Amino acid sequence: MFLFVRRRRCLVIHHIGSTSVPGLAAKPIIDIMPVVHSLERVDAVRKSFEEIGYEYLGEFGITGRRYLRKGGDERTHQIHIFSEERTDDIKRHLALRDYLRTHKEACSAYASLKKSLAEQYPYDIGGYCDGKDEYIKKIEKIALDWIKNTDSQPDIPSIAQCPAEDEYGRLQS
């Protein structure tokens, strides 16, 4: 990912997932969401990601995404890469994160659900994820409506912002 940021092929990197929400119960797994100009360029450097320990899983259930994870059964990092055209997916992830950051009741309810599911499925990540699915979809819808209808949206910076480049990969002034 560093190479993509350095070469200005990445527009922005957002911290998403449970560790991005202060106070939310979370496994020690960092989720990041880079937004790039081109998924084809990401696919072209697949081997570079694999060489530093990432599993490159392609779309992995979400059209227009590239999903990578590191750490095997003891995952430490997950990368959800979207092209800049996938605005609905990008907004969905950011709306959920920002809603949970600013609505403590929803955050607490989600934390309780996650703890209950972790006890119920200690060795079944599929069962754990399936158990969260309905709640996440419900909160995503609420969060998207909240973003649409609020005048004062949180100003939460991304991890990294990259300057624009021209069609030859040169930085624009």
Buried (B, 14 or more C-beta within 10 A) or exposed (E): BEEBBEEBBBBBBBBBBBBBBEEBBBEEBBBBBBBBBEBEBBEEBBEEBEEEEBBBBEEEEEEEBBBBBBBEEEBEBBBBBBBEEBEEBBBBBBBBBBBBBBBEEBBBBBBEBBEEBEEEBEEEEEEBEEBBEEBBEEBBEBBBEBBEEEEEEEEEEBBBEBEEBEEEEEEEE
